[in-house]
């Protein structure tokens, strides 16, 4: 009889310890927007001190064509306030081309960062078997001299 009480007592103690341990494990917060709080933060695509693309973010899923690109770049990234952009599929095939333009009210002839916006259309029928590609932001180089070329490339996903 004593043995039965001893086993019940031991099980009760074990249950209390287990219950206490499970209550002390912190639960991951659930964000209102449904994002996984444990997922790594996605930073804007950038070339330090030259260009920052705030939208779309790297490896994000694009909207159906056309897409809007926003960010900031040093004024000498542009010529006549524009710079070329390409959208390529997984195989490097150009499926969209266009320009980003310095936002109204900003002078592109500066070494400061200036905001830009651009709308680029792409041909979704040219995606091929894989639903990813790259956005290539090119520095406008009217001289054609290779030492003045520069670009920023980042991976994106297609819908």
Phi and psi in degrees as GROMACS dihedral restraints (atoms count N, CA, C in turn):
[ dihedral_restraints ]
;  ai    aj    ak    al  type     phi  dphi    fc
    3     4     5     6     1   -63.4    20    10
    4     5     6     7     1   -35.1    20    10
    6     7     8     9     1   -64.0    20    10
    7     8     9    10     1   -40.1    20    10
    9    10    11    12     1   -60.9    20    10
   10    11    12    13     1   -45.3    20    10
   12    13    14    15     1   -65.4    20    10
   13    14    15    16     1   -35.7    20    10
   15    16    17    18     1   -65.5    20    10
   16    17    18    19     1   -41.7    20    10
   18    19    20    21     1   -66.1    20    10
   19    20    21    22     1   -43.9    20    10
   21    22    23    24     1   -62.6    20    10
   22    23    24    25     1   -42.9    20    10
   24    25    26    27     1   -62.8    20    10
   25    26    27    28     1   -43.1    20    10
   27    28    29    30     1   -65.0    20    10
   28    29    30    31     1   -40.6    20    10
   30    31    32    33     1   -64.7    20    10
   31    32    33    34     1   -40.3    20    10
   33    34    35    36     1   -63.6    20    10
   34    35    36    37     1   -43.3    20    10
   36    37    38    39     1   -63.2    20    10
   37    38    39    40     1   -44.7    20    10
   39    40    41    42     1   -59.7    20    10
   40    41    42    43     1   -44.4    20    10
   42    43    44    45     1   -62.7    20    10
   43    44    45    46     1   -41.4    20    10
   45    46    47    48     1   -65.2    20    10
   46    47    48    49     1   -41.4    20    10
   48    49    50    51     1   -64.8    20    10
   49    50    51    52     1   -45.5    20    10
   51    52    53    54     1   -61.5    20    10
   52    53    54    55     1   -44.2    20    10
   54    55    56    57     1   -62.3    20    10
   55    56    57    58     1   -43.5    20    10
   57    58    59    60     1   -64.2    20    10
   58    59    60    61     1   -40.0    20    10
   60    61    62    63     1   -67.5    20    10
   61    62    63    64     1   -41.0    20    10
   63    64    65    66     1   -70.0    20    10
   64    65    66    67     1   -28.3    20    10
   66    67    68    69     1   -75.2    20    10
   67    68    69    70     1   -24.8    20    10
   69    70    71    72     1   -87.1    20    10
   70    71    72    73     1    -8.1    20    10
   72    73    74    75     1   -76.7    20    10
   73    74    75    76     1   120.4    20    10
   75    76    77    78     1   -67.3    20    10
   76    77    78    79     1   140.3    20    10
   78    79    80    81     1   -93.2    20    10
   79    80    81    82     1   141.9    20    10
   81    82    83    84     1   -69.4    20    10
   82    83    84    85     1   135.8    20    10
   84    85    86    87     1   -69.1    20    10
   85    86    87    88     1   147.7    20    10
   87    88    89    90     1  -103.6    20    10
   88    89    90    91     1   120.3    20    10
   90    91    92    93     1   -83.3    20    10
   91    92    93    94     1   152.4    20    10
   93    94    95    96     1   -62.5    20    10
   94    95    96    97     1   -34.2    20    10
   96    97    98    99     1   -83.2    20    10
   97    98    99   100     1    -1.8    20    10
   99   100   101   102     1    85.0    20    10
  100   101   102   103     1     1.4    20    10
  102   103   104   105     1   -69.5    20    10
  103   104   105   106     1   150.1    20    10
  105   106   107   108     1   -76.4    20    10
  106   107   108   109     1   116.1    20    10
  108   109   110   111     1   -68.4    20    10
  109   110   111   112     1   -16.3    20    10
  111   112   113   114     1   -91.8    20    10
  112   113   114   115     1    -8.5    20    10
  114   115   116   117     1   -71.8    20    10
  115   116   117   118     1   146.1    20    10
  117   118   119   120     1   -64.6    20    10
  118   119   120   121     1   145.4    20    10
  120   121   122   123     1   -69.4    20    10
  121   122   123   124     1   133.7    20    10
  123   124   125   126     1   -91.2    20    10
  124   125   126   127     1   121.7    20    10
  126   127   128   129     1   -93.4    20    10
  127   128   129   130     1   154.2    20    10
  129   130   131   132     1   -61.2    20    10
  130   131   132   133     1   150.9    20    10
  132   133   134   135     1   -70.1    20    10
  133   134   135   136     1   136.7    20    10
  135   136   137   138     1  -158.5    20    10
  136   137   138   139     1   157.3    20    10
  138   139   140   141     1  -119.8    20    10
  139   140   141   142     1   111.3    20    10
  141   142   143   144     1   -45.7    20    10
  142   143   144   145     1   121.6    20    10
  144   145   146   147     1    77.2    20    10
  145   146   147   148     1     1.2    20    10
  147   148   149   150     1  -119.8    20    10
  148   149   150   151     1   -50.6    20    10
  150   151   152   153     1  -153.1    20    10
  151   152   153   154     1   141.6    20    10
  153   154   155   156     1  -131.8    20    10
  154   155   156   157     1   124.0    20    10
  156   157   158   159     1  -103.7    20    10
  157   158   159   160     1   110.9    20    10
  159   160   161   162     1   -85.3    20    10
  160   161   162   163     1   -25.5    20    10
  162   163   164   165     1  -153.4    20    10
  163   164   165   166     1   129.3    20    10
  165   166   167   168     1   -77.7    20    10
  166   167   168   169     1   157.8    20    10
  168   169   170   171     1   -81.4    20    10
  169   170   171   172     1   154.0    20    10
  171   172   173   174     1   -57.1    20    10
  172   173   174   175     1   139.4    20    10
  174   175   176   177     1    61.8    20    10
  175   176   177   178     1    20.4    20    10
  177   178   179   180     1   -90.5    20    10
  178   179   180   181     1   160.3    20    10
  180   181   182   183     1   -85.6    20    10
  181   182   183   184     1   124.7    20    10
  183   184   185   186     1   -70.3    20    10
  184   185   186   187     1   160.0    20    10
  186   187   188   189     1   -77.2    20    10
  187   188   189   190     1   161.4    20    10
  189   190   191   192     1   -57.8    20    10
  190   191   192   193     1   155.9    20    10
  192   193   194   195     1   -57.2    20    10
  193   194   195   196     1   140.6    20    10
  195   196   197   198     1   -85.0    20    10
  196   197   198   199     1   162.9    20    10
  198   199   200   201     1  -112.8    20    10
  199   200   201   202     1   152.3    20    10
  201   202   203   204     1  -107.4    20    10
  202   203   204   205     1   130.2    20    10
  204   205   206   207     1  -111.8    20    10
  205   206   207   208     1   130.8    20    10
  207   208   209   210     1  -132.8    20    10
  208   209   210   211     1   149.2    20    10
  210   211   212   213     1   172.9    20    10
  211   212   213   214     1  -157.0    20    10
  213   214   215   216     1  -139.0    20    10
  214   215   216   217     1   146.9    20    10
  216   217   218   219     1  -149.1    20    10
  217   218   219   220     1   157.2    20    10
  219   220   221   222     1   -65.4    20    10
  220   221   222   223     1   148.1    20    10
  222   223   224   225     1   -56.3    20    10
  223   224   225   226     1   -33.8    20    10
  225   226   227   228     1   -78.5    20    10
  226   227   228   229     1     6.8    20    10
  228   229   230   231     1   -74.6    20    10
  229   230   231   232     1   -21.2    20    10
  231   232   233   234     1  -106.5    20    10
  232   233   234   235     1   158.2    20    10
  234   235   236   237     1  -132.2    20    10
  235   236   237   238     1   129.1    20    10
  237   238   239   240     1    53.3    20    10
  238   239   240   241     1    36.3    20    10
  240   241   242   243     1    69.8    20    10
  241   242   243   244     1    15.1    20    10
  243   244   245   246     1  -132.3    20    10
  244   245   246   247     1   159.3    20    10
  246   247   248   249     1  -148.1    20    10
  247   248   249   250     1   144.1    20    10
  249   250   251   252     1   -76.8    20    10
  250   251   252   253     1   151.0    20    10
  252   253   254   255     1  -135.6    20    10
  253   254   255   256     1   140.3    20    10
  255   256   257   258     1  -124.9    20    10
  256   257   258   259     1   146.2    20    10
  258   259   260   261     1  -114.3    20    10
  259   260   261   262     1   123.7    20    10
  261   262   263   264     1  -121.9    20    10
  262   263   264   265     1   151.9    20    10
  264   265   266   267     1   -82.4    20    10
  265   266   267   268     1  -174.2    20    10
  267   268   269   270     1   -58.0    20    10
  268   269   270   271     1   -26.6    20    10
  270   271   272   273     1   -97.2    20    10
  271   272   273   274     1     3.9    20    10
  273   274   275   276     1    86.6    20    10
  274   275   276   277     1     3.8    20    10
  276   277   278   279     1   -71.8    20    10
  277   278   279   280     1   128.0    20    10
  279   280   281   282     1   -71.6    20    10
  280   281   282   283     1   118.3    20    10
  282   283   284   285     1  -112.4    20    10
  283   284   285   286     1    -2.4    20    10
  285   286   287   288     1  -164.2    20    10
  286   287   288   289     1   142.6    20    10
  288   289   290   291     1  -140.6    20    10
  289   290   291   292     1   151.3    20    10
  291   292   293   294     1  -179.0    20    10
  292   293   294   295     1  -159.8    20    10
  294   295   296   297     1  -135.9    20    10
  295   296   297   298     1   148.4    20    10
  297   298   299   300     1   -96.3    20    10
  298   299   300   301     1   153.3    20    10
  300   301   302   303     1  -134.0    20    10
  301   302   303   304     1   139.1    20    10
  303   304   305   306     1   -60.3    20    10
  304   305   306   307     1   133.3    20    10
  306   307   308   309     1   -61.0    20    10
  307   308   309   310     1   147.9    20    10
  309   310   311   312     1   -55.1    20    10
  310   311   312   313     1   143.2    20    10
  312   313   314   315     1    90.3    20    10
  313   314   315   316     1    -2.2    20    10
  315   316   317   318     1  -115.9    20    10
  316   317   318   319     1   142.2    20    10
  318   319   320   321     1   -92.1    20    10
  319   320   321   322     1   124.3    20    10
  321   322   323   324     1   -80.8    20    10
  322   323   324   325     1   -14.9    20    10
  324   325   326   327     1   -89.1    20    10
  325   326   327   328     1    68.5    20    10
  327   328   329   330     1  -149.9    20    10
  328   329   330   331     1   164.0    20    10
  330   331   332   333     1   -98.5    20    10
  331   332   333   334     1     2.2    20    10
  333   334   335   336     1   -81.4    20    10
  334   335   336   337     1   163.4    20    10
  336   337   338   339     1   -76.0    20    10
  337   338   339   340     1   134.6    20    10
  339   340   341   342     1  -126.3    20    10
  340   341   342   343     1   143.9    20    10
  342   343   344   345     1   -74.9    20    10
  343   344   345   346     1   147.5    20    10
  345   346   347   348     1  -135.5    20    10
  346   347   348   349     1   161.0    20    10
  348   349   350   351     1  -145.2    20    10
  349   350   351   352     1   147.5    20    10
  351   352   353   354     1  -154.4    20    10
  352   353   354   355     1   147.8    20    10
  354   355   356   357     1  -117.4    20    10
  355   356   357   358     1   121.3    20    10
  357   358   359   360     1  -121.1    20    10
  358   359   360   361     1   128.8    20    10
  360   361   362   363     1   -93.2    20    10
  361   362   363   364     1   145.7    20    10
  363   364   365   366     1  -134.9    20    10
  364   365   366   367     1   154.3    20    10
  366   367   368   369     1   -94.5    20    10
  367   368   369   370     1    99.5    20    10
  369   370   371   372     1   -64.4    20    10
  370   371   372   373     1   -20.6    20    10
  372   373   374   375     1   -70.7    20    10
  373   374   375   376     1   -13.1    20    10
  375   376   377   378     1   -98.5    20    10
  376   377   378   379     1    13.2    20    10
  378   379   380   381     1   -68.0    20    10
  379   380   381   382     1   -32.0    20    10
  381   382   383   384     1    80.0    20    10
  382   383   384   385     1  -162.1    20    10
  384   385   386   387     1   -73.9    20    10
  385   386   387   388     1   -17.7    20    10
  387   388   389   390     1  -112.3    20    10
  388   389   390   391     1   143.7    20    10
  390   391   392   393     1  -100.2    20    10
  391   392   393   394     1    44.7    20    10
  393   394   395   396     1  -142.5    20    10
  394   395   396   397     1   163.1    20    10
  396   397   398   399     1  -167.3    20    10
  397   398   399   400     1  -155.3    20    10
  399   400   401   402     1  -138.6    20    10
  400   401   402   403     1   149.8    20    10
  402   403   404   405     1  -103.1    20    10
  403   404   405   406     1   130.5    20    10
  405   406   407   408     1  -116.9    20    10
  406   407   408   409     1   112.5    20    10
  408   409   410   411     1   -95.1    20    10
  409   410   411   412     1   118.4    20    10
  411   412   413   414     1  -107.1    20    10
  412   413   414   415     1   140.7    20    10
  414   415   416   417     1   -73.4    20    10
  415   416   417   418     1   132.3    20    10
  417   418   419   420     1   -72.9    20    10
  418   419   420   421     1   126.9    20    10
  420   421   422   423     1  -130.4    20    10
  421   422   423   424     1    82.3    20    10
  423   424   425   426     1   -67.0    20    10
  424   425   426   427     1   -18.8    20    10
  426   427   428   429     1   -72.9    20    10
  427   428   429   430     1   -26.9    20    10
  429   430   431   432     1    77.7    20    10
  430   431   432   433     1    -0.5    20    10
  432   433   434   435     1   -73.9    20    10
  433   434   435   436     1   125.1    20    10
  435   436   437   438     1   -59.1    20    10
  436   437   438   439     1   -29.8    20    10
  438   439   440   441     1   -69.1    20    10
  439   440   441   442     1   -13.5    20    10
  441   442   443   444     1  -100.3    20    10
  442   443   444   445     1    -0.2    20    10
  444   445   446   447     1   -72.1    20    10
  445   446   447   448     1   147.7    20    10
  447   448   449   450     1  -162.2    20    10
  448   449   450   451     1   154.9    20    10
  450   451   452   453     1  -158.1    20    10
  451   452   453   454     1   163.9    20    10
  453   454   455   456     1  -131.7    20    10
  454   455   456   457     1   126.1    20    10
  456   457   458   459     1  -120.1    20    10
  457   458   459   460     1   140.1    20    10
  459   460   461   462     1  -148.8    20    10
  460   461   462   463     1   147.5    20    10
  462   463   464   465     1   -76.5    20    10
  463   464   465   466     1   141.3    20    10
  465   466   467   468     1  -135.5    20    10
  466   467   468   469     1   162.8    20    10
  468   469   470   471     1  -114.0    20    10
  469   470   471   472     1   143.4    20    10
  471   472   473   474     1   -98.2    20    10
  472   473   474   475     1   150.7    20    10
